[in-house]
Amino acid sequence: MENNHIVALLKNVAQLLALHDANPFQVRHYTNAALCIEQTPQTLAHLSLADLEKVPGLTASAAKLVHELNTTGTLYRWQELNQATPPGLQALLSLRGIGPKKLRIMWQKLGIDSAEALREACDRGEVATLPGFGHKTQSAIQAELAFRARYRDMVHYATARPCAERLVTSLKQAFT
C-alpha cells in the first residue's frame, strides 16, 4: 500500500471519528499520523514494525497503525466505523464546506444520510434552521450539490490519463 493510500485511510478514520463524536484526542491522533506520513519521503509499505518505529517523526502508535495496514490490508477501527456509518454519509463528507461536525448535526437533527436527502432538506429550507447554519450555508450546499450533479459522469484528466496510457500500451502490445 502506497503512502498516499495510507494517508487517505487515516484521514477517513479521523473524519468518521469526528462524525460519530468520538474523543477529540482520537481524531487528532489519526490526523497527526496522516500528516506525519504525508511528510515522510520513505515508502512505508512492507516495512516491519521495528523498521516503522525507526522512521523519523513516526510515533509508536502511528507505526502500529501502518503495520496493521501492511499486514492486514485494512484497519480494524476503519471497518468498525465504516459499518456504523450509512453509505450516503461517506459521500457527503467529501462535499466542500461540510465537515464532520456539520454533517453530524444534519444527520442527527434531520436524519440526512444521502445527497438526495440533503438536497430535499435544502429545498424545504430545513438546513438553514439548524444551529450554526443559515441561508448562506444552505445556498452553498445547494450550489455544491448542483455542481456535483452536473459533473457526476465526468472524470478528471489527471485521473483518466494514466488509465488511457495503460490502455493504449496494452492495445499496442496486443496488436503488434
C-alpha positions in Angstrom: 0.0 0.0 0.0 1.5 3.4 -1.0 1.9 6.2 1.5 -0.9 8.3 -0.2 -3.4 5.4 0.3 -2.3 5.1 4.0 -2.8 8.8 4.4 -6.2 8.8 2.8 -7.4 5.9 5.0 -6.1 7.6 8.2 -7.8 10.9 7.3 -11.0 9.0 6.6 -10.8 7.4 10.0 -10.4 10.8 11.6 -13.4 12.1 9.7 -15.5 9.2 10.7 -14.5 9.5 14.3 -15.4 13.2 14.3 -18.7 12.3 12.6 -19.5 9.9 15.4 -18.5 12.4 18.0 -15.5 10.4 19.3 -12.9 11.7 21.7 -11.1 14.6 20.1 -7.8 13.1 21.1 -8.5 10.1 18.9 -9.4 12.3 16.0 -6.2 14.3 16.5 -4.2 11.0 16.7 -5.3 9.8 13.3 -4.9 13.3 11.8 -1.4 13.7 13.1 -0.4 10.2 11.9 -1.7 11.1 8.4 0.2 14.4 8.5 3.4 12.7 9.6 3.1 10.0 6.8 2.5 12.7 4.2 5.8 14.3 5.1 7.7 11.0 5.1 9.7 10.5 1.9 10.2 6.9 2.6 7.7 4.3 1.3 6.2 2.6 4.4 4.7 -0.4 2.6 6.2 -3.8 3.5 8.2 -2.4 6.5 8.3 -4.4 9.7 7.0 -2.9 12.9 10.6 -2.5 14.1 11.5 -0.6 10.9 8.4 1.5 11.1 9.3 2.6 14.7 12.7 3.8 13.4 11.1 6.2 10.8 11.8 9.7 11.9 8.7 11.5 13.2 6.5 8.5 13.2 5.2 7.7 16.7 5.0 4.2 18.1 1.2 4.2 17.8 1.2 5.5 14.2 3.8 2.8 13.4 1.4 0.2 14.8 -1.4 1.6 12.5 0.8 1.4 9.5 1.9 -2.1 10.5 -1.7 -3.2 10.8 -2.4 -1.8 7.3 0.7 -3.6 5.9 -0.2 -6.9 7.4 -4.0 -7.0 7.0 -4.6 -4.5 4.2 -7.1 -2.5 6.3 -7.6 -1.0 9.8 -10.0 -2.7 12.3 -11.1 0.8 13.5 -11.9 1.9 10.0 -14.0 -1.2 9.3 -15.9 -0.7 12.6 -16.6 3.0 11.8 -17.5 2.2 8.2 -20.1 -0.3 9.3 -21.6 2.1 11.7 -21.9 4.9 9.1 -24.6 5.0 6.4 -23.0 4.8 3.0 -24.5 8.1 1.8 -22.8 9.9 4.7 -19.4 8.8 3.4 -20.1 10.6 0.1 -21.3 13.7 1.9 -18.0 14.0 3.8 -16.3 14.9 0.5 -18.6 17.9 -0.1 -16.8 21.2 0.0 -17.9 23.3 3.0 -19.3 20.4 5.0 -17.2 18.9 7.7 -17.9 16.0 10.0 -19.3 18.3 12.7 -21.9 20.0 10.5 -22.7 16.7 8.8 -23.3 15.1 12.2 -25.8 17.9 13.1 -27.7 17.4 9.9 -27.6 13.6 10.3 -28.9 13.7 13.9 -31.4 16.6 13.7 -32.8 16.0 10.2 -32.0 12.3 9.5 -29.9 13.2 6.4 -28.0 10.2 5.2 -27.6 10.8 1.5 -27.1 13.5 -1.1 -30.7 13.2 -2.2 -32.0 13.7 1.4 -29.7 16.7 1.8 -30.9 18.2 -1.4 -34.6 17.8 -0.3 -33.9 19.3 3.1 -32.2 22.3 1.5 -35.2 22.7 -0.9 -37.6 22.7 2.1 -35.3 25.2 3.9 -34.7 22.9 6.9 -30.9 23.1 6.8 -31.0 26.9 7.3 -32.9 26.5 10.6 -30.2 24.3 12.2 -28.0 25.9 14.8 -24.7 27.1 13.3 -26.2 27.1 9.8 -28.1 29.8 7.9 -29.3 30.7 4.5 -25.8 31.3 3.2 -24.6 27.9 4.3 -27.7 26.3 2.8 -27.2 28.1 -0.5 -23.5 27.0 -0.6 -24.6 23.4 0.0 -27.2 23.6 -2.8 -24.6 25.0 -5.2 -22.1 22.3 -4.3 -24.8 19.6 -4.8 -25.7 21.1 -8.2 -22.0 21.2 -9.2 -21.6 17.6 -8.3 -24.7 16.5 -10.2 -23.6 18.4 -13.3 -20.2 16.8 -13.4 -21.1 13.4 -11.9 -20.3 11.4 -15.1 -17.1 13.1 -15.9 -13.6 12.0 -15.0 -10.8 14.5 -14.2 -8.0 14.5 -16.8 -5.3 13.7 -14.3 -7.2 10.6 -13.2 -8.1 9.5 -16.8 -4.7 9.9 -18.4 -2.8 7.1 -16.7 -5.6 4.7 -17.4 -5.7 5.8 -21.0 -2.0 5.4 -21.4 -2.1 1.8 -19.9 -4.9 1.0 -22.3 -3.0 2.3 -25.3 0.1 0.4 -24.3 -2.0 -2.8 -23.9 -3.6 -2.4 -27.2 -0.3 -1.8 -29.0 1.1 -4.9 -27.4 -1.9 -7.0 -28.3 -1.9 -5.9 -32.0 1.8 -5.9 -32.8 
